[in-house]
Amino acid sequence: MSRETENIERLMNRKGMQFRDFRITPEKRAGEEGEPEGLIVKGVPVIFDSETVLFNMNGIDYCEVIDRHALDECDMSDVIFNMNHGGRVYARTRNDSLRLSVEDDGLHMEADLWPDDNGHRALYRDIDRGNIDKMSFAFTVTKEEYEDRSKEEQKYVRVIKGIDHLYDVSAVDIPAYDATSISARSAFEAESERRHAESEKAESRKREAERRHRLAVILRLKFMEDEYDG
């Protein structure tokens, strides 16, 4: 199991976080006179209204769509940029070295790496060479809807309507698909358990109503029998 997957499982269990992956790209900017050029990494961690297949199980696609307004009330006041969802913090929104902006198509990120820092240069070099080309972001969901299209389109669709907290955007050294699947499956399994529980409650209420009805019929018959005997 990779460090990223281990960190994701730990954070899922501790805080109920979920994770999705996206691509990261490097960029250099000319510095002021006498200053070294700046090192920038960019990505678009959230794409709005775009259906993504998170995993496939038994021929059924499990898909996700993030609603255009899912970030309207999201707390992004102190998001960090790190590696594998742990360890050193390379940038953060609180000091404006990590910048997040909600655009028409999704959430865009841009992080400054410092050229006079060996660790920052090493991370940028790995991204620039393509050794690291993926990122993952951690978030928690407050509102979601599920659509069962299994009969028509062989898919289940989860629509995320509200994200309340974005915790980090993280460079990852191993593609995040496995970890993303862990998180996505957990969300779908939780919904399945909720629906099952609701079904069980509904069935229990139905059985109780039938029991009460039978009891009422028995009591009524008994009352009629007593009247007849009297």
C-alpha positions in Angstrom: 0.0 0.0 0.0 1.4 3.4 -1.0 2.0 6.2 1.5 -0.7 8.2 -0.1 -3.3 5.4 0.3 -2.3 4.9 3.9 -2.7 8.7 4.6 -6.0 8.8 2.8 -7.4 5.8 4.8 -6.2 7.4 8.0 -7.8 10.8 7.2 -11.0 9.1 6.0 -11.4 7.3 9.2 -10.5 10.3 11.4 -12.3 13.1 9.6 -14.5 11.5 7.0 -12.5 13.2 4.2 -12.9 12.3 0.5 -10.3 12.6 -2.2 -10.1 13.1 -5.9 -7.1 13.4 -8.3 -6.2 15.8 -11.1 -3.2 16.8 -13.1 -0.5 19.3 -12.1 1.5 21.4 -14.5 4.7 23.4 -13.9 5.4 27.0 -15.0 8.3 29.5 -14.6 7.9 33.2 -14.2 10.6 35.8 -14.7 11.7 37.4 -11.4 12.3 41.0 -10.7 15.7 42.4 -11.6 18.3 40.6 -9.5 15.8 38.1 -8.3 15.6 34.4 -9.3 12.7 33.3 -11.5 9.6 32.1 -9.7 8.5 28.5 -9.8 4.7 27.9 -10.1 2.6 24.8 -10.2 -1.0 24.9 -11.4 -4.0 22.6 -11.6 -7.8 22.5 -11.8 -8.8 20.2 -8.9 -12.6 20.6 -9.3 -14.4 20.5 -12.6 -18.1 21.6 -12.4 -21.0 19.7 -14.0 -18.7 17.1 -15.6 -19.5 13.4 -15.1 -16.5 11.4 -14.0 -16.4 7.6 -13.8 -14.7 6.9 -10.4 -14.7 3.1 -10.6 -16.5 0.2 -12.2 -17.9 -2.8 -10.3 -19.7 -5.8 -11.9 -20.3 -3.9 -15.2 -21.8 -0.8 -13.4 -20.1 2.6 -13.7 -20.1 4.6 -10.4 -19.9 8.2 -11.5 -19.7 11.6 -9.8 -20.7 15.1 -10.8 -19.8 18.2 -8.8 -22.5 20.8 -9.0 -21.6 24.3 -10.1 -22.7 25.7 -6.7 -21.1 23.0 -4.6 -18.4 25.4 -3.4 -20.6 28.4 -2.7 -20.3 27.9 1.1 -17.0 26.0 1.2 -14.4 27.0 3.8 -11.1 27.5 1.8 -9.6 30.0 4.3 -6.6 27.8 5.2 -5.9 25.2 2.5 -2.4 23.7 2.3 -0.3 22.4 -0.6 1.8 19.3 0.5 3.0 15.9 -0.7 1.0 12.7 -0.3 -1.4 14.4 2.1 1.2 14.8 4.8 4.6 16.0 5.7 6.0 19.4 4.7 3.7 22.3 3.8 5.0 23.9 0.6 2.3 26.6 0.3 -1.0 27.7 1.8 -3.8 30.0 1.2 -3.4 31.8 4.5 -0.2 33.5 3.3 -1.2 33.7 -0.3 1.5 31.3 -1.5 -1.4 29.0 -2.6 -4.2 30.7 -4.5 -7.6 29.2 -5.2 -10.2 30.7 -7.5 -13.7 29.5 -8.4 -14.2 30.0 -12.1 -17.1 29.1 -14.5 -15.6 25.7 -15.2 -14.3 24.8 -11.8 -11.8 25.5 -9.0 -8.4 26.6 -10.1 -5.2 26.4 -8.0 -1.8 28.0 -8.3 1.0 27.5 -5.8 4.4 29.3 -5.5 7.5 27.3 -4.9 10.6 29.1 -3.8 13.7 28.8 -6.0 16.1 29.4 -3.1 14.7 26.4 -1.2 16.3 23.0 -2.0 13.1 21.1 -1.2 11.0 23.3 -3.3 13.4 23.1 -6.3 13.5 19.3 -6.0 9.7 19.1 -6.0 9.4 21.5 -9.0 12.1 19.5 -10.9 10.2 16.3 -10.3 7.0 17.9 -11.6 8.8 19.5 -14.5 10.3 16.2 -15.6 6.9 14.4 -15.3 8.0 12.2 -12.4 5.1 13.7 -10.5 2.2 14.7 -12.7 -0.8 14.1 -10.4 -2.4 15.9 -7.5 -5.2 15.0 -5.1 -7.5 17.2 -3.0 -9.2 16.4 0.3 -12.6 17.6 1.1 -15.8 16.9 3.1 -19.3 16.8 1.7 -22.5 18.3 3.3 -25.1 17.7 0.6 -25.3 15.0 -2.1 -27.9 13.3 -4.3 -27.8 9.9 -5.9 -29.3 8.8 -9.2 -29.9 5.1 -10.0 -29.5 4.8 -13.8 -28.4 1.1 -13.6 -31.3 -0.1 -15.8 -31.0 2.5 -18.5 -27.3 3.3 -18.6 -25.6 0.8 -16.3 -24.4 3.5 -13.9 -25.0 5.1 -10.5 -24.4 8.8 -10.3 -23.6 10.8 -7.2 -24.1 14.5 -7.5 -22.2 16.5 -4.9 -24.3 19.6 -4.1 -22.3 21.0 -1.2 -18.6 20.9 -0.1 -18.1 22.5 3.3 -14.4 22.3 3.7 -11.4 21.9 1.4 -8.4 20.8 3.4 -5.4 20.4 1.1 -4.2 20.0 -2.5 -1.4 17.5 -2.5 1.2 16.4 -5.1 1.2 12.6 -5.2 4.1 10.3 -6.3 1.8 7.4 -7.2 -1.4 7.9 -9.3 -4.3 8.4 -7.0 -6.8 6.2 -8.7 -6.7 3.4 -6.0 -7.0 5.9 -3.2 -9.7 7.8 -5.0 -11.6 4.5 -5.5 -11.4 3.8 -1.8 -12.9 7.2 -1.0 -15.5 7.0 -3.7 -16.6 3.5 -2.8 -17.0 4.6 0.8 -19.4 7.3 -0.3 -21.5 5.0 -2.4 -21.4 2.3 0.3 -22.6 4.8 2.9 -25.5 5.8 0.6 -26.3 2.1 0.0 -26.3 1.5 3.8 -28.5 4.5 4.4 -31.0 3.4 1.8 -30.9 -0.2 3.2 -31.6 1.2 6.7 -34.4 3.3 5.4 -35.9 0.3 3.6 -35.6 -1.8 6.8 -37.3 0.9 8.7 -40.1 1.1 6.1 -40.5 -2.6 6.2 -40.5 -2.6 10.0 -43.2 0.1 10.0 -45.2 -1.9 7.5 -45.0 -5.1 9.6 -46.0 -3.1 12.7 -49.0 -1.6 10.9 -50.1 -5.1 9.7 -49.7 -6.4 13.3 -51.8 -3.6 14.6 -54.4 -4.2 11.9 -54.6 -7.9 12.7 -54.9 -7.0 16.4 -57.7 -4.6 15.7 -59.5 -7.2 13.7 -59.2 -9.8 16.4 -60.4 -7.3 19.1 -63.3 -6.3 16.9 -64.3 -9.9 16.3 -64.0 -10.6 20.0 -66.2 -7.6 20.8 -68.8 -8.7 18.3 -68.7 -12.2 19.8 -69.2 -10.9 23.3 -72.1 -8.8 22.1 -73.7 -11.9 20.4 -73.2 -14.0 23.6 -74.7 -11.3 25.7 
